[in-house]
Amino acid sequence: MKQLIYICGAVGLLLSASCKKSFLELDPKQQQDANMVIKDLPGARAAITGAYNLMQPVAYYGRHAIIVPDLMSDNIFISSVNQKRYLPLDQYITITTDGTSSDMWRQMYKVIVNANLLIEKASANEYPDADKAEAQFIIGEAYALRALAYFDLMRFFALPYNATADGSHLGVPLVIKSGTDNTNIISPKRNTAKEVYTQIVADFNTAINTMPTSPVGFKSSLRGRISHYAAKALLARVQLYRGDWAAADSLATSVISKGGFTLLPRASLIEESRKQNSTEAIFEIQYNILDNLGSDALVNFLWQSGSYGDGLATEDLYNAYASTDVRRGFVTKGVRKNGENPAYLITKYTNTTSYEEPSRVIRLAEMYLIRAEARAHEGLDGLAAADVNTVAGRADATWVPVTATGDALQAIILNENRKEFAFEGHRLFDLTRNKLGFTKYLTNKTITIDKTDKRTILPIPQSEMNANVNMEQNEAYKAR
């Protein structure tokens, strides 16, 4: 399948943006490279570095995976003064040839292909005793990265897990082995949502069981790699999306009590959250002055002092914050030059000098809100409210402790998620997994998105449809 699986040489540092070969077009040298590179601990180190590097581009956590879920919900819209990025997604007129969707699909599967090869090749090696622990940890990281990439594919390209009672609706193709020669050409069908989520859970559990609680090969203060507790945190999110409340509760509790992470204090929340390796970060995609995205960086799309600042916050989001909530400091009421007045300007990302500002994947505040939501579903309203109070009270000194129960408590938890994770790529998924409709704000009108609207997921790229005869398009895009 030409578009689904891309591999350029071997994994790791040998995979570059210049790769043009598809899975159907491997040459003899490429067939050998994976075995040659991942033959020892240095090779495994290079391979895992390359896998993380594949999560940095614009097509993944560099921008799209953060922007799209907020843009397609009620948090962000595109200014009338814009560079034409994301306009179809903003207006809900996306078609199957949409470049953003195609790039995301391709990039996520690149991560999967490389994780597959790393798992296979690194697991087959014999290591000196001094290298075994680190090699095993790296293999655990590869399982976690594969699980995360599949989870993200499911969030963007498939309906939520609870769209059918048994998870029998379409997911994405599961490819957990990646060959390195032409005998491994495949054109898979889409697996069911249940099948894909089962694999995601299994991969995260393998990662957790493979990686000891203390990282091997890097310091625990480094949040740019997946640790034992980061894998648990990500699995807690997966289990929440699956509706396994007991598992989500247990995993979140383990991370909160044993992970060694701490919430940033109110007084320094704004500034410290913009820095890499904060005490609250569990896993983040990191950049430095040499490997940043420059003018394509997330900050330049959102911040008015950046290159273009096309993304604006909605007034509805701004009004969701109390005036005493420090998180309102991530949105400033002002004027879009030559555009909207007033405009709600996003200031969550501001580093356009060294770009050493992370893309947040998961952090401790989410563990409290995951546990709150899970416990509310378990009927533990008092404990759930306590977790909400921990997060909201951290941000707002005047927060009145929650006493609500039942549906009212669930609504408060959802709203707290919105305020806490605005501009971090959560909002659309929180709405759709809870089967909630919403109002999509545009520059001069609104669109009502019903809870049954299937345009809340992206189209399978047309290039994939053309290359794979077994691929089935998402329902909302079949007639386009």
Secondary structure as the mmCIF struct_conf table of DSSP 4:
data_model
#
loop_
_struct_conf.conf_type_id
_struct_conf.id
_struct_conf.beg_label_comp_id
_struct_conf.beg_label_asym_id
_struct_conf.beg_label_seq_id
_struct_conf.end_label_comp_id
_struct_conf.end_label_asym_id
_struct_conf.end_label_seq_id
TURN_TY1_P TURN_TY1_P1 LYS A 2 LEU A 4
BEND BEND1 GLY A 9 VAL A 11
HELX_RH_3T_P HELX_RH_3T_P1 GLY A 12 LEU A 14
TURN_TY1_P TURN_TY1_P2 ALA A 17 SER A 18
TURN_TY1_P TURN_TY1_P3 PHE A 23 LEU A 24
HELX_RH_AL_P HELX_RH_AL_P1 PRO A 28 VAL A 37
BEND BEND2 ILE A 38 ASP A 40
HELX_RH_AL_P HELX_RH_AL_P2 LEU A 41 ASN A 53
TURN_TY1_P TURN_TY1_P4 LEU A 54 MET A 55
BEND BEND3 GLN A 56 PRO A 57
HELX_RH_PI_P HELX_RH_PI_P1 VAL A 58 GLY A 62
TURN_TY1_P TURN_TY1_P5 ARG A 63 ARG A 63
HELX_RH_AL_P HELX_RH_AL_P3 HIS A 64 LEU A 71
TURN_TY1_P TURN_TY1_P6 MET A 72 ASP A 74
BEND BEND4 ASN A 75 ASN A 75
STRN STRN1 ILE A 76 ILE A 78
BEND BEND5 SER A 80 VAL A 81
BEND BEND6 LYS A 84 LYS A 84
TURN_TY1_P TURN_TY1_P7 ARG A 85 TYR A 86
HELX_RH_AL_P HELX_RH_AL_P4 LEU A 87 GLN A 91
TURN_TY1_P TURN_TY1_P8 TYR A 92 TYR A 92
TURN_TY1_P TURN_TY1_P9 THR A 96 THR A 97
HELX_RH_AL_P HELX_RH_AL_P5 GLY A 99 ALA A 124
HELX_RH_AL_P HELX_RH_AL_P6 ASP A 129 PHE A 157
BEND BEND7 ALA A 158 ALA A 158
HELX_RH_3T_P HELX_RH_3T_P2 TYR A 161 ALA A 163
BEND BEND8 THR A 164 THR A 164
TURN_TY1_P TURN_TY1_P10 ALA A 165 ASP A 166
BEND BEND9 GLY A 167 GLY A 167
BEND BEND10 HIS A 169 HIS A 169
STRN STRN2 LEU A 170 LEU A 170
BEND BEND11 THR A 180 ASP A 181
HELX_RH_3T_P HELX_RH_3T_P3 ASN A 182 ASN A 184
HELX_LH_PP_P HELX_LH_PP_P1 PRO A 188 ASN A 191
STRN STRN3 THR A 192 THR A 192
HELX_RH_AL_P HELX_RH_AL_P7 ALA A 193 THR A 210
BEND BEND12 MET A 211 MET A 211
BEND BEND13 THR A 213 SER A 214
BEND BEND14 VAL A 216 PHE A 218
TURN_TY1_P TURN_TY1_P11 SER A 220 SER A 221
BEND BEND15 GLY A 224 ARG A 225
HELX_RH_AL_P HELX_RH_AL_P8 HIS A 228 ARG A 242
TURN_TY1_P TURN_TY1_P12 GLY A 243 GLY A 243
HELX_RH_AL_P HELX_RH_AL_P9 TRP A 245 LYS A 258
BEND BEND16 GLY A 259 GLY A 259
HELX_LH_PP_P HELX_LH_PP_P2 LEU A 263 PRO A 265
HELX_RH_3T_P HELX_RH_3T_P4 ARG A 266 SER A 268
HELX_RH_AL_P HELX_RH_AL_P10 LEU A 269 SER A 273
TURN_TY1_P TURN_TY1_P13 ARG A 274 ARG A 274
BEND BEND17 LYS A 275 LYS A 275
TURN_TY1_P TURN_TY1_P14 GLN A 276 ASN A 277
BEND BEND18 THR A 279 GLU A 280
STRN STRN4 ALA A 281 ILE A 285
TURN_TY1_P TURN_TY1_P15 ILE A 289 ASP A 291
HELX_RH_3T_P HELX_RH_3T_P5 GLY A 294 ASP A 296
BEND BEND19 ALA A 297 ALA A 297
HELX_RH_AL_P HELX_RH_AL_P11 LEU A 298 LEU A 302
TURN_TY1_P TURN_TY1_P16 GLN A 304 SER A 305
BEND BEND20 GLY A 306 SER A 307
STRN STRN5 GLY A 311 ALA A 313
HELX_RH_AL_P HELX_RH_AL_P12 GLU A 315 ALA A 320
BEND BEND21 TYR A 321 TYR A 321
TURN_TY1_P TURN_TY1_P17 SER A 323 THR A 324
STRN STRN6 ASP A 325 ASP A 325
HELX_RH_3T_P HELX_RH_3T_P6 VAL A 326 PHE A 330
STRN STRN7 VAL A 331 GLY A 334
TURN_TY1_P TURN_TY1_P18 LYS A 337 ASN A 338
BEND BEND22 GLY A 339 GLY A 339
BEND BEND23 ASN A 341 PRO A 342
STRN STRN8 ALA A 343 ILE A 346
BEND BEND24 LYS A 348 LYS A 348
BEND BEND25 THR A 353 SER A 354
HELX_LH_PP_P HELX_LH_PP_P3 PRO A 358 PRO A 358
STRN STRN9 SER A 359 ARG A 363
HELX_RH_AL_P HELX_RH_AL_P13 LEU A 364 HIS A 377
TURN_TY1_P TURN_TY1_P19 GLU A 378 GLY A 379
HELX_RH_AL_P HELX_RH_AL_P14 ASP A 381 ALA A 395
STRN STRN10 ASP A 396 ASP A 396
TURN_TY1_P TURN_TY1_P20 ALA A 397 THR A 398
HELX_LH_PP_P HELX_LH_PP_P4 TRP A 399 VAL A 402
HELX_RH_AL_P HELX_RH_AL_P15 GLY A 406 GLU A 420
BEND BEND26 PHE A 421 PHE A 421
TURN_TY1_P TURN_TY1_P21 ALA A 422 GLY A 425
HELX_RH_AL_P HELX_RH_AL_P16 ARG A 427 ARG A 433
TURN_TY1_P TURN_TY1_P22 ASN A 434 LYS A 435
STRN STRN11 PHE A 438 TYR A 441
BEND BEND27 THR A 443 ASN A 444
STRN STRN12 THR A 446 ILE A 449
TURN_TY1_P TURN_TY1_P23 LYS A 451 THR A 452
HELX_RH_3T_P HELX_RH_3T_P7 LYS A 454 THR A 456
BEND BEND28 ILE A 457 ILE A 457
HELX_LH_PP_P HELX_LH_PP_P5 LEU A 458 PRO A 461
HELX_RH_AL_P HELX_RH_AL_P17 GLN A 462 ALA A 467
TURN_TY1_P TURN_TY1_P24 VAL A 469 ASN A 470
HELX_RH_3T_P HELX_RH_3T_P8 GLU A 475 TYR A 477
TURN_TY1_P TURN_TY1_P25 LYS A 478 ALA A 479
#
